[in-house]
Amino acid sequence: MANLDRAIGFYAGALSFVPSDDAKSPEIALRLGQEIIELVQHAGRRVPRDSRSNDRWFQHLAIAVSDIDRAYAVVRREAATPVSAGP
């Protein structure tokens, strides 16, 4: 549960998501505007160190922002690990 708690803290702190009651499963649902994400604890393999954002297996979430440099600085302060060299 520690990783799930950490993920909840990141999405809430760095990305301004708020808790939602709209989960379709017993997992955690978070809302940003009209969008909802569900966070699920996964015990599989770790992400390979040489991963790239255009790898076919890679799943991502895109959030439109008005200032990408500011947004990138905020998520880096929240200890996000980038999968590419920068925005």
C-alpha positions as CSV (number, residue, x, y, z in Angstrom):
1,M,0.0,0.0,0.0
2,A,3.0,2.3,0.5
3,N,3.5,2.8,-3.3
4,L,-0.3,3.5,-3.7
5,D,-0.2,6.0,-0.9
6,R,2.9,7.7,-2.5
7,A,1.1,7.8,-5.9
8,I,-2.0,9.4,-4.3
9,G,0.2,12.0,-2.7
10,F,1.9,12.8,-6.0
11,Y,-1.3,13.1,-8.0
12,A,-2.9,15.3,-5.3
13,G,0.2,17.4,-4.5
14,A,1.8,17.9,-7.9
15,L,-1.1,17.6,-10.2
16,S,-4.1,18.9,-8.1
17,F,-6.2,15.7,-8.4
18,V,-8.9,15.3,-5.7
19,P,-10.5,12.1,-4.3
20,S,-13.5,10.9,-6.2
21,D,-16.2,8.3,-5.3
22,D,-16.5,7.3,-9.0
23,A,-14.2,4.2,-8.9
24,K,-15.5,1.3,-10.9
25,S,-13.5,-1.1,-8.7
26,P,-12.4,-1.1,-5.0
27,E,-9.3,0.9,-5.9
28,I,-8.6,4.6,-5.5
29,A,-10.3,7.1,-7.9
30,L,-9.0,10.7,-8.3
31,R,-10.6,13.5,-10.3
32,L,-9.1,16.5,-12.2
33,G,-11.9,18.5,-13.7
34,Q,-14.1,16.1,-15.6
35,E,-11.4,13.4,-15.8
36,I,-11.1,10.5,-13.4
37,I,-8.2,8.1,-13.0
38,E,-8.1,4.9,-10.9
39,L,-4.9,4.0,-9.1
40,V,-4.3,0.3,-8.8
41,Q,-1.5,-1.3,-6.7
42,H,0.5,-3.5,-9.1
43,A,3.1,-6.0,-8.1
44,G,4.7,-6.7,-11.5
45,R,8.2,-5.9,-12.9
46,R,9.7,-2.5,-12.4
47,V,9.9,-0.1,-15.3
48,P,13.2,-0.7,-17.2
49,R,15.8,2.0,-16.7
50,D,16.2,2.5,-20.4
51,S,12.5,3.1,-21.0
52,R,11.4,5.8,-23.4
53,S,8.0,7.5,-23.6
54,N,7.5,6.1,-27.1
55,D,8.0,2.5,-26.1
56,R,5.0,0.4,-27.3
57,W,4.4,-1.0,-23.8
58,F,4.4,2.4,-22.2
59,Q,1.1,3.7,-20.8
60,H,0.8,7.4,-20.1
61,L,-1.6,10.2,-19.1
62,A,-1.5,13.6,-20.7
63,I,-2.6,16.8,-19.0
64,A,-2.8,20.1,-20.9
65,V,-1.1,23.0,-19.2
66,S,-0.5,26.6,-20.1
67,D,3.2,26.7,-18.9
68,I,5.0,23.4,-19.5
69,D,8.3,24.5,-17.9
70,R,6.5,25.5,-14.7
71,A,4.5,22.2,-14.7
72,Y,7.7,20.2,-15.3
73,A,9.4,22.0,-12.4
74,V,6.4,21.3,-10.1
75,V,6.4,17.5,-10.8
76,R,10.2,17.3,-10.5
77,R,9.9,18.9,-7.1
78,E,7.5,16.2,-6.1
79,A,10.2,13.6,-7.0
80,A,8.7,12.4,-10.3
81,T,11.0,10.2,-12.3
82,P,11.0,11.3,-16.0
83,V,11.0,8.7,-18.7
84,S,12.4,11.2,-21.3
85,A,15.1,13.9,-21.2
86,G,12.6,16.7,-20.7
87,P,9.3,18.2,-21.8
